[in-house]
């Protein structure tokens, strides 16, 4: 679709996996080491900046790639 994503993009003291500034969309890919409570706080604070937040787990990216890509494409469109 031609949109650019920045990798390891910083918002204040938080760093997200991927960010598309043109559409204000964050894509996070969570591994087993993520702290769910801290992730919820961070997500809420980033969403308060009028940024859409998409969260996937590693297994979804590995085994359901087409679904993950479709969700991302819909959020950009």
QUIZICOR-V894749 format. One record per run of one state. SS is the DSSP state (helix for helix, strand for strand, loop for the rest). FROM is the first residue (numbers start at 1). LEN is the number of residues. If there is no record, write none. Layout:
# QUIZICOR-V894749
ss=SS from=FROM len=LEN
ss=SS from=FROM len=LEN
This chain:
# QUIZICOR-V894749
ss=loop from=1 len=5
ss=strand from=6 len=6
ss=loop from=12 len=2
ss=strand from=14 len=7
ss=loop from=21 len=4
ss=strand from=25 len=6
ss=loop from=31 len=5
ss=helix from=36 len=12
ss=loop from=48 len=4
ss=strand from=52 len=6
ss=helix from=58 len=6
ss=loop from=64 len=1
ss=helix from=65 len=12
ss=loop from=77 len=1
